């Protein structure tokens, strides 16, 4: 008879997520995951099967939370430019207890060209965010909040690239002033 698990699986995924977010997939060792989760090696492998499976769950958990926050802003009642400003403010005002940067951006850079399964998932995630943002920008174009000559597809790609670039700048040590300047400049382009 198998022994029952004596740990909170969701807490373990969250702890692993933070470890991967901090160091990346390759640089996070099984020992790092044991230290982060408080679990032994056998518990990790019995529950999650592999480091890769745990990473996949952690990446999806991270993206679900970040995407939910993005959709809440995009579905809200703010004017379109304020919605985009709010998305950028999420980066500028990141929780100081969180690792710098973005796990999705990090995974895209680290695994996007080497791991077809992760790359396909990242592409689908991008497409969902793109579609939601594009719809809001198109609405802004139709209501006159956004220049009608600007293509909503181009703007959606641009905003996603700026948000990702801000996360990279943050990870590289950019301070709040630099992030605010990036946001202001990007908003001027709308």
ABEGO torsion letter per residue (X at the ends): XBBBBABBAAAAAAAAAAAAAAAEAAABBAAAAAAAAGBBAAAAAAAAGBAAAAAAAAAAAAAAAAAAAAAAAAABABBAAAAAAAAAAAAAABBAABBBEBAAAAAAAAAAAABAAAAAAAAAAAAAAAAAAAAAAAAAAAAGABBAABBAAAAAAAAAAAAAAAAAAAAAGBBAAAAAAAAAAAAAAX
